[in-house]
Amino acid sequence: MELTPQQISILERLQQRDFQTVAFPMYPNHIGIRKGNCAALLALASPDGFSVFGSPSYLIGGNISVSIERGGSKWFVWKKERLETTPVRLAELAQFIAELNDSLFGTM
């Protein structure tokens, strides 16, 4: 994957804000971004930046989970593993999303 100087600058800005660049083998055409227990996938959007692919989510065993509702409860799920979406986890994810959006689309 070839990145433009602007895209490299965005990734450096994310690292300055304590985000880590990670690889998710199931998504070889995307750049993984992680902070704490949350992660997102970035897709090349234009020569000037990225878009968020899918929805940022909580990590389970180092993998990006999906959010589901089952039996009146909400869960983060990865394969057969699941974590309940507690207020603490949802707050962490909301903070992650806000910081990610600010880093990608805001100014430093």
Biopython code that builds the backbone (N, CA, C, O; Angstrom):
import numpy as np
from Bio.PDB.StructureBuilder import StructureBuilder

atoms = [
    (1, "MET", "N", (0.845, -1.165, 0.000)),
    (1, "MET", "CA", (0.000, 0.000, 0.000)),
    (1, "MET", "C", (0.898, 1.237, 0.000)),
    (1, "MET", "O", (1.727, 1.415, 0.892)),
    (2, "GLU", "N", (0.725, 2.072, -0.992)),
    (2, "GLU", "CA", (1.508, 3.302, -1.077)),
    (2, "GLU", "C", (0.719, 4.454, -0.479)),
    (2, "GLU", "O", (-0.456, 4.651, -0.791)),
    (3, "LEU", "N", (1.383, 5.209, 0.383)),
    (3, "LEU", "CA", (0.750, 6.337, 1.045)),
    (3, "LEU", "C", (1.347, 7.645, 0.553)),
    (3, "LEU", "O", (2.531, 7.717, 0.225)),
    (4, "THR", "N", (0.521, 8.668, 0.507)),
    (4, "THR", "CA", (0.993, 10.001, 0.127)),
    (4, "THR", "C", (1.619, 10.672, 1.344)),
    (4, "THR", "O", (1.399, 10.226, 2.470)),
    (5, "PRO", "N", (2.389, 11.728, 1.141)),
    (5, "PRO", "CA", (2.934, 12.467, 2.289)),
    (5, "PRO", "C", (1.836, 12.957, 3.243)),
    (5, "PRO", "O", (2.033, 12.962, 4.458)),
    (6, "GLN", "N", (0.690, 13.365, 2.703)),
    (6, "GLN", "CA", (-0.425, 13.824, 3.559)),
    (6, "GLN", "C", (-0.956, 12.676, 4.420)),
    (6, "GLN", "O", (-1.232, 12.872, 5.604)),
    (7, "GLN", "N", (-1.100, 11.489, 3.842)),
    (7, "GLN", "CA", (-1.578, 10.334, 4.603)),
    (7, "GLN", "C", (-0.566, 9.927, 5.672)),
    (7, "GLN", "O", (-0.948, 9.572, 6.787)),
    (8, "ILE", "N", (0.711, 9.978, 5.335)),
    (8, "ILE", "CA", (1.752, 9.678, 6.324)),
    (8, "ILE", "C", (1.693, 10.684, 7.463)),
    (8, "ILE", "O", (1.867, 10.315, 8.624)),
    (9, "SER", "N", (1.452, 11.942, 7.147)),
    (9, "SER", "CA", (1.329, 12.980, 8.166)),
    (9, "SER", "C", (0.154, 12.693, 9.107)),
    (9, "SER", "O", (0.260, 12.899, 10.316)),
    (10, "ILE", "N", (-0.945, 12.224, 8.560)),
    (10, "ILE", "CA", (-2.109, 11.888, 9.392)),
    (10, "ILE", "C", (-1.773, 10.732, 10.328)),
    (10, "ILE", "O", (-2.121, 10.774, 11.508)),
    (11, "LEU", "N", (-1.099, 9.697, 9.816)),
    (11, "LEU", "CA", (-0.713, 8.568, 10.671)),
    (11, "LEU", "C", (0.252, 9.008, 11.762)),
    (11, "LEU", "O", (0.169, 8.523, 12.890)),
    (12, "GLU", "N", (1.164, 9.919, 11.442)),
    (12, "GLU", "CA", (2.082, 10.451, 12.460)),
    (12, "GLU", "C", (1.318, 11.231, 13.521)),
    (12, "GLU", "O", (1.640, 11.143, 14.706)),
    (13, "ARG", "N", (0.297, 12.002, 13.104)),
    (13, "ARG", "CA", (-0.529, 12.757, 14.050)),
    (13, "ARG", "C", (-1.273, 11.793, 14.978)),
    (13, "ARG", "O", (-1.391, 12.050, 16.176)),
    (14, "LEU", "N", (-1.771, 10.691, 14.428)),
    (14, "LEU", "CA", (-2.429, 9.689, 15.260)),
    (14, "LEU", "C", (-1.459, 9.109, 16.291)),
    (14, "LEU", "O", (-1.821, 8.939, 17.455)),
    (15, "GLN", "N", (-0.228, 8.805, 15.870)),
    (15, "GLN", "CA", (0.766, 8.262, 16.796)),
    (15, "GLN", "C", (1.123, 9.267, 17.882)),
    (15, "GLN", "O", (1.351, 8.880, 19.028)),
    (16, "GLN", "N", (1.174, 10.545, 17.543)),
    (16, "GLN", "CA", (1.449, 11.580, 18.540)),
    (16, "GLN", "C", (0.343, 11.645, 19.587)),
    (16, "GLN", "O", (0.572, 12.100, 20.708)),
    (17, "ARG", "N", (-0.840, 11.198, 19.229)),
    (17, "ARG", "CA", (-1.984, 11.193, 20.140)),
    (17, "ARG", "C", (-2.196, 9.814, 20.768)),
    (17, "ARG", "O", (-3.293, 9.491, 21.223)),
    (18, "ASP", "N", (-1.141, 9.016, 20.786)),
    (18, "ASP", "CA", (-1.109, 7.705, 21.442)),
    (18, "ASP", "C", (-1.929, 6.613, 20.760)),
    (18, "ASP", "O", (-2.246, 5.602, 21.388)),
    (19, "PHE", "N", (-2.275, 6.797, 19.495)),
    (19, "PHE", "CA", (-2.875, 5.712, 18.726)),
    (19, "PHE", "C", (-1.742, 4.842, 18.195)),
    (19, "PHE", "O", (-0.646, 5.333, 17.922)),
    (20, "GLN", "N", (-2.013, 3.560, 18.052)),
    (20, "GLN", "CA", (-1.035, 2.643, 17.477)),
    (20, "GLN", "C", (-1.542, 2.161, 16.124)),
    (20, "GLN", "O", (-2.735, 1.914, 15.946)),
    (21, "THR", "N", (-0.634, 2.033, 15.187)),
    (21, "THR", "CA", (-0.962, 1.446, 13.897)),
    (21, "THR", "C", (-0.765, -0.054, 14.031)),
    (21, "THR", "O", (0.307, -0.511, 14.428)),
    (22, "VAL", "N", (-1.801, -0.824, 13.698)),
    (22, "VAL", "CA", (-1.744, -2.276, 13.829)),
    (22, "VAL", "C", (-2.262, -2.927, 12.551)),
    (22, "VAL", "O", (-2.989, -2.310, 11.772)),
    (23, "ALA", "N", (-1.881, -4.158, 12.355)),
    (23, "ALA", "CA", (-2.367, -4.922, 11.202)),
    (23, "ALA", "C", (-3.433, -5.900, 11.680)),
    (23, "ALA", "O", (-3.266, -6.575, 12.696)),
    (24, "PHE", "N", (-4.515, -5.963, 10.943)),
    (24, "PHE", "CA", (-5.541, -6.967, 11.171)),
    (24, "PHE", "C", (-5.547, -7.853, 9.932)),
    (24, "PHE", "O", (-6.024, -7.435, 8.877)),
    (25, "PRO", "N", (-5.019, -9.082, 10.047)),
    (25, "PRO", "CA", (-4.854, -9.949, 8.883)),
    (25, "PRO", "C", (-6.118, -10.159, 8.046)),
    (25, "PRO", "O", (-6.026, -10.400, 6.842)),
    (26, "MET", "N", (-7.282, -10.073, 8.661)),
    (26, "MET", "CA", (-8.522, -10.256, 7.902)),
    (26, "MET", "C", (-8.828, -9.051, 7.004)),
    (26, "MET", "O", (-9.699, -9.120, 6.136)),
    (27, "TYR", "N", (-8.109, -7.958, 7.220)),
    (27, "TYR", "CA", (-8.344, -6.727, 6.462)),
    (27, "TYR", "C", (-7.019, -6.212, 5.885)),
    (27, "TYR", "O", (-6.546, -5.149, 6.285)),
    (28, "PRO", "N", (-6.422, -6.953, 4.955)),
    (28, "PRO", "CA", (-5.094, -6.577, 4.463)),
    (28, "PRO", "C", (-5.069, -5.277, 3.661)),
    (28, "PRO", "O", (-3.998, -4.700, 3.471)),
    (29, "ASN", "N", (-6.217, -4.806, 3.190)),
    (29, "ASN", "CA", (-6.247, -3.576, 2.399)),
    (29, "ASN", "C", (-6.611, -2.345, 3.227)),
    (29, "ASN", "O", (-6.928, -1.288, 2.680)),
    (30, "HIS", "N", (-6.563, -2.493, 4.536)),
    (30, "HIS", "CA", (-6.908, -1.395, 5.437)),
    (30, "HIS", "C", (-5.812, -1.222, 6.483)),
    (30, "HIS", "O", (-5.024, -2.133, 6.739)),
    (31, "ILE", "N", (-5.782, -0.044, 7.075)),
    (31, "ILE", "CA", (-4.828, 0.256, 8.143)),
    (31, "ILE", "C", (-5.586, 0.210, 9.457)),
    (31, "ILE", "O", (-6.591, 0.900, 9.631)),
    (32, "GLY", "N", (-5.098, -0.609, 10.382)),
    (32, "GLY", "CA", (-5.719, -0.703, 11.695)),
    (32, "GLY", "C", (-5.165, 0.366, 12.622)),
    (32, "GLY", "O", (-3.965, 0.642, 12.631)),
    (33, "ILE", "N", (-6.058, 0.963, 13.400)),
    (33, "ILE", "CA", (-5.687, 1.967, 14.389)),
    (33, "ILE", "C", (-6.255, 1.505, 15.720)),
    (33, "ILE", "O", (-7.427, 1.139, 15.812)),
    (34, "ARG", "N", (-5.416, 1.524, 16.751)),
    (34, "ARG", "CA", (-5.828, 1.033, 18.058)),
    (34, "ARG", "C", (-5.446, 2.038, 19.130)),
    (34, "ARG", "O", (-4.415, 2.704, 19.039)),
    (35, "LYS", "N", (-6.294, 2.137, 20.151)),
    (35, "LYS", "CA", (-5.972, 2.901, 21.350)),
    (35, "LYS", "C", (-6.761, 2.275, 22.488)),
    (35, "LYS", "O", (-7.986, 2.174, 22.421)),
    (36, "GLY", "N", (-6.063, 1.858, 23.523)),
    (36, "GLY", "CA", (-6.732, 1.178, 24.623)),
    (36, "GLY", "C", (-7.345, -0.115, 24.141)),
    (36, "GLY", "O", (-6.680, -0.932, 23.505)),
    (37, "ASN", "N", (-8.616, -0.297, 24.447)),
    (37, "ASN", "CA", (-9.331, -1.514, 24.068)),
    (37, "ASN", "C", (-10.176, -1.353, 22.819)),
    (37, "ASN", "O", (-11.031, -2.191, 22.535)),
    (38, "CYS", "N", (-9.943, -0.278, 22.067)),
    (38, "CYS", "CA", (-10.764, 0.024, 20.899)),
    (38, "CYS", "C", (-9.907, 0.094, 19.641)),
    (38, "CYS", "O", (-8.702, 0.341, 19.701)),
    (39, "ALA", "N", (-10.560, -0.129, 18.496)),
    (39, "ALA", "CA", (-9.840, -0.092, 17.226)),
    (39, "ALA", "C", (-10.780, 0.295, 16.095)),
    (39, "ALA", "O", (-12.003, 0.215, 16.211)),
    (40, "ALA", "N", (-10.161, 0.718, 14.993)),
    (40, "ALA", "CA", (-10.893, 1.065, 13.780)),
    (40, "ALA", "C", (-10.037, 0.700, 12.584)),
    (40, "ALA", "O", (-8.822, 0.531, 12.690)),
    (41, "LEU", "N", (-10.694, 0.585, 11.452)),
    (41, "LEU", "CA", (-10.006, 0.333, 10.186)),
    (41, "LEU", "C", (-10.081, 1.588, 9.340)),
    (41, "LEU", "O", (-11.135, 2.215, 9.234)),
    (42, "LEU", "N", (-8.957, 1.953, 8.737)),
    (42, "LEU", "CA", (-8.909, 3.106, 7.848)),
    (42, "LEU", "C", (-8.745, 2.633, 6.417)),
    (42, "LEU", "O", (-7.982, 1.710, 6.132)),
    (43, "ALA", "N", (-9.475, 3.281, 5.528)),
    (43, "ALA", "CA", (-9.370, 3.004, 4.097)),
    (43, "ALA", "C", (-8.816, 4.243, 3.416)),
    (43, "ALA", "O", (-9.082, 5.366, 3.843)),
    (44, "LEU", "N", (-8.046, 4.039, 2.358)),
    (44, "LEU", "CA", (-7.560, 5.175, 1.582)),
    (44, "LEU", "C", (-8.766, 5.846, 0.938)),
    (44, "LEU", "O", (-9.514, 5.210, 0.196)),
    (45, "ALA", "N", (-8.952, 7.136, 1.225)),
    (45, "ALA", "CA", (-10.132, 7.839, 0.718)),
    (45, "ALA", "C", (-9.792, 8.718, -0.470)),
    (45, "ALA", "O", (-10.570, 8.825, -1.418)),
    (46, "SER", "N", (-8.654, 9.332, -0.415)),
    (46, "SER", "CA", (-8.186, 10.236, -1.464)),
    (46, "SER", "C", (-6.702, 10.427, -1.217)),
    (46, "SER", "O", (-6.181, 9.942, -0.213)),
    (47, "PRO", "N", (-6.020, 11.110, -2.092)),
    (47, "PRO", "CA", (-4.601, 11.358, -1.827)),
    (47, "PRO", "C", (-4.367, 12.173, -0.554)),
    (47, "PRO", "O", (-3.259, 12.210, -0.017)),
    (48, "ASP", "N", (-5.431, 12.824, -0.084)),
    (48, "ASP", "CA", (-5.270, 13.677, 1.093)),
    (48, "ASP", "C", (-5.653, 13.027, 2.409)),
    (48, "ASP", "O", (-5.413, 13.623, 3.459)),
    (49, "GLY", "N", (-6.233, 11.838, 2.408)),
    (49, "GLY", "CA", (-6.649, 11.301, 3.690)),
    (49, "GLY", "C", (-7.215, 9.905, 3.661)),
    (49, "GLY", "O", (-6.989, 9.119, 2.741)),
    (50, "PHE", "N", (-7.965, 9.632, 4.716)),
    (50, "PHE", "CA", (-8.543, 8.321, 4.964)),
    (50, "PHE", "C", (-10.025, 8.466, 5.260)),
    (50, "PHE", "O", (-10.505, 9.554, 5.579)),
    (51, "SER", "N", (-10.734, 7.367, 5.151)),
    (51, "SER", "CA", (-12.086, 7.274, 5.683)),
    (51, "SER", "C", (-12.092, 6.100, 6.653)),
    (51, "SER", "O", (-11.257, 5.201, 6.561)),
    (52, "VAL", "N", (-13.026, 6.118, 7.568)),
    (52, "VAL", "CA", (-13.164, 5.009, 8.509)),
    (52, "VAL", "C", (-13.995, 3.934, 7.818)),
    (52, "VAL", "O", (-15.105, 4.194, 7.353)),
    (53, "PHE", "N", (-13.446, 2.734, 7.758)),
    (53, "PHE", "CA", (-14.116, 1.600, 7.123)),
    (53, "PHE", "C", (-14.920, 0.864, 8.189)),
    (53, "PHE", "O", (-14.363, 0.445, 9.204)),
    (54, "GLY", "N", (-16.204, 0.706, 7.973)),
    (54, "GLY", "CA", (-17.046, 0.038, 8.969)),
    (54, "GLY", "C", (-17.220, 0.921, 10.187)),
    (54, "GLY", "O", (-17.197, 2.148, 10.089)),
    (55, "SER", "N", (-17.392, 0.295, 11.323)),
    (55, "SER", "CA", (-17.580, 1.023, 12.582)),
    (55, "SER", "C", (-16.450, 0.708, 13.544)),
    (55, "SER", "O", (-16.082, -0.454, 13.712)),
    (56, "PRO", "N", (-15.897, 1.735, 14.178)),
    (56, "PRO", "CA", (-14.932, 1.454, 15.246)),
    (56, "PRO", "C", (-15.608, 0.570, 16.298)),
    (56, "PRO", "O", (-16.819, 0.652, 16.502)),
    (57, "SER", "N", (-14.824, -0.266, 16.956)),
    (57, "SER", "CA", (-15.417, -1.173, 17.927)),
    (57, "SER", "C", (-14.412, -1.548, 19.009)),
    (57, "SER", "O", (-13.261, -1.112, 19.006)),
    (58, "TYR", "N", (-14.885, -2.356, 19.914)),
    (58, "TYR", "CA", (-14.086, -2.856, 21.030)),
    (58, "TYR", "C", (-13.263, -4.054, 20.554)),
    (58, "TYR", "O", (-13.681, -4.781, 19.653)),
    (59, "LEU", "N", (-12.121, -4.251, 21.151)),
    (59, "LEU", "CA", (-11.266, -5.391, 20.806)),
    (59, "LEU", "C", (-11.573, -6.584, 21.708)),
    (59, "LEU", "O", (-11.759, -6.442, 22.916)),
    (60, "ILE", "N", (-11.620, -7.751, 21.095)),
    (60, "ILE", "CA", (-11.740, -9.006, 21.834)),
    (60, "ILE", "C", (-10.606, -9.894, 21.358)),
    (60, "ILE", "O", (-10.556, -10.273, 20.188)),
    (61, "GLY", "N", (-9.703, -10.223, 22.256)),
    (61, "GLY", "CA", (-8.572, -11.068, 21.878)),
    (61, "GLY", "C", (-7.732, -10.470, 20.764)),
    (61, "GLY", "O", (-7.176, -11.198, 19.941)),
    (62, "GLY", "N", (-7.635, -9.135, 20.734)),
    (62, "GLY", "CA", (-6.844, -8.456, 19.715)),
    (62, "GLY", "C", (-7.537, -8.324, 18.368)),
    (62, "GLY", "O", (-6.917, -7.891, 17.396)),
    (63, "ASN", "N", (-8.821, -8.692, 18.295)),
    (63, "ASN", "CA", (-9.586, -8.620, 17.049)),
    (63, "ASN", "C", (-10.717, -7.605, 17.178)),
    (63, "ASN", "O", (-11.272, -7.414, 18.260)),
    (64, "ILE", "N", (-11.051, -6.959, 16.070)),
    (64, "ILE", "CA", (-12.151, -6.005, 16.072)),
    (64, "ILE", "C", (-13.469, -6.770, 16.144)),
    (64, "ILE", "O", (-13.735, -7.662, 15.338)),
    (65, "SER", "N", (-14.274, -6.403, 17.116)),
    (65, "SER", "CA", (-15.566, -7.070, 17.292)),
    (65, "SER", "C", (-16.654, -6.344, 16.506)),
    (65, "SER", "O", (-16.432, -5.273, 15.941)),
    (66, "VAL", "N", (-17.819, -6.950, 16.488)),
    (66, "VAL", "CA", (-19.010, -6.291, 15.960)),
    (66, "VAL", "C", (-19.980, -6.132, 17.128)),
    (66, "VAL", "O", (-19.921, -6.874, 18.108)),
    (67, "SER", "N", (-20.854, -5.173, 17.009)),
    (67, "SER", "CA", (-21.833, -4.902, 18.047)),
    (67, "SER", "C", (-23.163, -5.517, 17.639)),
    (67, "SER", "O", (-23.650, -5.281, 16.533)),
    (68, "ILE", "N", (-23.752, -6.311, 18.540)),
    (68, "ILE", "CA", (-25.042, -6.933, 18.257)),
    (68, "ILE", "C", (-25.970, -6.762, 19.455)),
    (68, "ILE", "O", (-25.537, -6.457, 20.566)),
    (69, "GLU", "N", (-27.251, -6.967, 19.199)),
    (69, "GLU", "CA", (-28.233, -7.014, 20.273)),
    (69, "GLU", "C", (-28.906, -8.364, 20.217)),
    (69, "GLU", "O", (-29.394, -8.787, 19.168)),
    (70, "ARG", "N", (-28.931, -9.043, 21.362)),
    (70, "ARG", "CA", (-29.517, -10.382, 21.411)),
    (70, "ARG", "C", (-30.157, -10.576, 22.786)),
    (70, "ARG", "O", (-29.529, -10.339, 23.818)),
    (71, "GLY", "N", (-31.378, -10.996, 22.781)),
    (71, "GLY", "CA", (-32.058, -11.258, 24.044)),
    (71, "GLY", "C", (-32.226, -10.025, 24.906)),
    (71, "GLY", "O", (-32.238, -10.127, 26.133)),
    (72, "GLY", "N", (-32.356, -8.868, 24.291)),
    (72, "GLY", "CA", (-32.518, -7.626, 25.044)),
    (72, "GLY", "C", (-31.224, -7.043, 25.579)),
    (72, "GLY", "O", (-31.245, -6.000, 26.232)),
    (73, "SER", "N", (-30.105, -7.690, 25.320)),
    (73, "SER", "CA", (-28.796, -7.191, 25.760)),
    (73, "SER", "C", (-27.940, -6.865, 24.542)),
    (73, "SER", "O", (-28.101, -7.455, 23.474)),
    (74, "LYS", "N", (-27.034, -5.924, 24.723)),
    (74, "LYS", "CA", (-26.108, -5.571, 23.649)),
    (74, "LYS", "C", (-24.730, -6.143, 23.986)),
    (74, "LYS", "O", (-24.298, -6.164, 25.138)),
    (75, "TRP", "N", (-24.057, -6.610, 22.917)),
    (75, "TRP", "CA", (-22.780, -7.301, 23.078)),
    (75, "TRP", "C", (-21.791, -6.865, 22.015)),
    (75, "TRP", "O", (-22.173, -6.458, 20.918)),
    (76, "PHE", "N", (-20.516, -6.957, 22.355)),
    (76, "PHE", "CA", (-19.428, -6.924, 21.388)),
    (76, "PHE", "C", (-19.077, -8.386, 21.145)),
    (76, "PHE", "O", (-18.871, -9.143, 22.093)),
    (77, "VAL", "N", (-19.009, -8.787, 19.873)),
    (77, "VAL", "CA", (-18.818, -10.203, 19.547)),
    (77, "VAL", "C", (-17.671, -10.370, 18.556)),
    (77, "VAL", "O", (-17.549, -9.604, 17.600)),
    (78, "TRP", "N", (-16.836, -11.373, 18.792)),
    (78, "TRP", "CA", (-15.817, -11.822, 17.851)),
    (78, "TRP", "C", (-15.876, -13.340, 17.838)),
    (78, "TRP", "O", (-15.567, -13.994, 18.835)),
    (79, "LYS", "N", (-16.271, -13.889, 16.710)),
    (79, "LYS", "CA", (-16.469, -15.336, 16.562)),
    (79, "LYS", "C", (-17.380, -15.823, 17.692)),
    (79, "LYS", "O", (-18.527, -15.383, 17.777)),
    (80, "LYS", "N", (-16.903, -16.717, 18.560)),
    (80, "LYS", "CA", (-17.759, -17.237, 19.630)),
    (80, "LYS", "C", (-17.535, -16.518, 20.961)),
    (80, "LYS", "O", (-18.151, -16.872, 21.966)),
    (81, "GLU", "N", (-16.671, -15.527, 20.975)),
    (81, "GLU", "CA", (-16.423, -14.759, 22.196)),
    (81, "GLU", "C", (-17.296, -13.523, 22.211)),
    (81, "GLU", "O", (-17.598, -12.954, 21.161)),
    (82, "ARG", "N", (-17.703, -13.103, 23.407)),
    (82, "ARG", "CA", (-18.500, -11.890, 23.500)),
    (82, "ARG", "C", (-18.271, -11.182, 24.827)),
    (82, "ARG", "O", (-17.949, -11.798, 25.842)),
    (83, "LEU", "N", (-18.448, -9.876, 24.783)),
    (83, "LEU", "CA", (-18.360, -9.013, 25.959)),
    (83, "LEU", "C", (-19.616, -8.158, 25.997)),
    (83, "LEU", "O", (-20.058, -7.647, 24.969)),
    (84, "GLU", "N", (-20.184, -8.006, 27.173)),
    (84, "GLU", "CA", (-21.359, -7.149, 27.289)),
    (84, "GLU", "C", (-20.956, -5.689, 27.101)),
    (84, "GLU", "O", (-19.873, -5.281, 27.521)),
    (85, "THR", "N", (-21.818, -4.912, 26.475)),
    (85, "THR", "CA", (-21.549, -3.492, 26.241)),
    (85, "THR", "C", (-21.918, -2.701, 27.496)),
    (85, "THR", "O", (-23.001, -2.122, 27.582)),
    (86, "THR", "N", (-21.014, -2.684, 28.456)),
    (86, "THR", "CA", (-21.241, -1.968, 29.712)),
    (86, "THR", "C", (-21.100, -0.469, 29.486)),
    (86, "THR", "O", (-20.517, -0.057, 28.483)),
    (87, "PRO", "N", (-21.620, 0.357, 30.393)),
    (87, "PRO", "CA", (-21.440, 1.806, 30.270)),
    (87, "PRO", "C", (-19.967, 2.217, 30.196)),
    (87, "PRO", "O", (-19.627, 3.163, 29.486)),
    (88, "VAL", "N", (-19.107, 1.530, 30.909)),
    (88, "VAL", "CA", (-17.669, 1.849, 30.881)),
    (88, "VAL", "C", (-17.089, 1.562, 29.504)),
    (88, "VAL", "O", (-16.342, 2.379, 28.966)),
    (89, "ARG", "N", (-17.420, 0.419, 28.930)),
    (89, "ARG", "CA", (-16.917, 0.071, 27.593)),
    (89, "ARG", "C", (-17.480, 1.011, 26.528)),
    (89, "ARG", "O", (-16.760, 1.422, 25.619)),
    (90, "LEU", "N", (-18.744, 1.345, 26.638)),
    (90, "LEU", "CA", (-19.344, 2.266, 25.671)),
    (90, "LEU", "C", (-18.737, 3.658, 25.772)),
    (90, "LEU", "O", (-18.555, 4.331, 24.757)),
    (91, "ALA", "N", (-18.422, 4.095, 26.992)),
    (91, "ALA", "CA", (-17.777, 5.403, 27.179)),
    (91, "ALA", "C", (-16.374, 5.397, 26.585)),
    (91, "ALA", "O", (-15.961, 6.373, 25.959)),
    (92, "GLU", "N", (-15.634, 4.299, 26.777)),
    (92, "GLU", "CA", (-14.294, 4.191, 26.193)),
    (92, "GLU", "C", (-14.361, 4.231, 24.672)),
    (92, "GLU", "O", (-13.546, 4.892, 24.029)),
    (93, "LEU", "N", (-15.328, 3.529, 24.098)),
    (93, "LEU", "CA", (-15.486, 3.522, 22.646)),
    (93, "LEU", "C", (-15.881, 4.909, 22.136)),
    (93, "LEU", "O", (-15.369, 5.359, 21.111)),
    (94, "ALA", "N", (-16.774, 5.582, 22.834)),
    (94, "ALA", "CA", (-17.185, 6.934, 22.428)),
    (94, "ALA", "C", (-15.999, 7.895, 22.464)),
    (94, "ALA", "O", (-15.851, 8.728, 21.569)),
    (95, "GLN", "N", (-15.163, 7.789, 23.479)),
    (95, "GLN", "CA", (-13.968, 8.631, 23.581)),
    (95, "GLN", "C", (-12.996, 8.323, 22.447)),
    (95, "GLN", "O", (-12.420, 9.234, 21.853)),
    (96, "PHE", "N", (-12.817, 7.047, 22.151)),
    (96, "PHE", "CA", (-11.956, 6.625, 21.049)),
    (96, "PHE", "C", (-12.441, 7.225, 19.730)),
    (96, "PHE", "O", (-11.647, 7.776, 18.967)),
    (97, "ILE", "N", (-13.736, 7.120, 19.466)),
    (97, "ILE", "CA", (-14.303, 7.636, 18.218)),
    (97, "ILE", "C", (-14.114, 9.142, 18.127)),
    (97, "ILE", "O", (-13.749, 9.656, 17.070)),
    (98, "ALA", "N", (-14.358, 9.853, 19.218)),
    (98, "ALA", "CA", (-14.195, 11.311, 19.213)),
    (98, "ALA", "C", (-12.743, 11.704, 18.937)),
    (98, "ALA", "O", (-12.483, 12.602, 18.136)),
    (99, "GLU", "N", (-11.806, 11.036, 19.596)),
    (99, "GLU", "CA", (-10.386, 11.347, 19.398)),
    (99, "GLU", "C", (-9.930, 10.961, 17.990)),
    (99, "GLU", "O", (-9.140, 11.679, 17.376)),
    (100, "LEU", "N", (-10.416, 9.848, 17.483)),
    (100, "LEU", "CA", (-10.059, 9.418, 16.135)),
    (100, "LEU", "C", (-10.569, 10.426, 15.109)),
    (100, "LEU", "O", (-9.823, 10.839, 14.221)),
    (101, "ASN", "N", (-11.836, 10.821, 15.228)),
    (101, "ASN", "CA", (-12.398, 11.795, 14.294)),
    (101, "ASN", "C", (-11.671, 13.123, 14.353)),
    (101, "ASN", "O", (-11.421, 13.744, 13.319)),
    (102, "ASP", "N", (-11.330, 13.565, 15.556)),
    (102, "ASP", "CA", (-10.586, 14.817, 15.690)),
    (102, "ASP", "C", (-9.205, 14.703, 15.036)),
    (102, "ASP", "O", (-8.743, 15.635, 14.377)),
    (103, "SER", "N", (-8.560, 13.563, 15.225)),
    (103, "SER", "CA", (-7.228, 13.356, 14.646)),
    (103, "SER", "C", (-7.268, 13.253, 13.131)),
    (103, "SER", "O", (-6.362, 13.730, 12.448)),
    (104, "LEU", "N", (-8.309, 12.635, 12.608)),
    (104, "LEU", "CA", (-8.416, 12.460, 11.157)),
    (104, "LEU", "C", (-8.929, 13.702, 10.443)),
    (104, "LEU", "O", (-8.440, 14.067, 9.374)),
    (105, "PHE", "N", (-9.910, 14.335, 11.041)),
    (105, "PHE", "CA", (-10.617, 15.397, 10.306)),
    (105, "PHE", "C", (-10.505, 16.767, 10.952)),
    (105, "PHE", "O", (-10.865, 17.767, 10.331)),
    (106, "GLY", "N", (-10.008, 16.839, 12.196)),
    (106, "GLY", "CA", (-9.861, 18.117, 12.871)),
    (106, "GLY", "C", (-8.484, 18.692, 12.639)),
    (106, "GLY", "O", (-7.746, 18.254, 11.755)),
    (107, "THR", "N", (-8.156, 19.663, 13.435)),
    (107, "THR", "CA", (-6.822, 20.262, 13.359)),
    (107, "THR", "C", (-6.085, 19.937, 14.633)),
    (107, "THR", "O", (-6.695, 19.711, 15.678)),
    (108, "MET", "N", (-4.790, 19.916, 14.544)),
    (108, "MET", "CA", (-3.985, 19.572, 15.711)),
    (108, "MET", "C", (-3.722, 20.785, 16.549)),
    (108, "MET", "O", (-3.056, 20.690, 17.580)),
]
sb = StructureBuilder()
sb.init_structure("model")
sb.init_model(0)
sb.init_chain("A")
sb.init_seg("    ")
for serial, (resi, resn, name, xyz) in enumerate(atoms, 1):
    if name == "N":
        sb.init_residue(resn, " ", resi, " ")
    sb.init_atom(name, np.array(xyz, "f"), 0.0, 1.0, " ", f" {name:<3s}", serial, name[0])
structure = sb.get_structure()
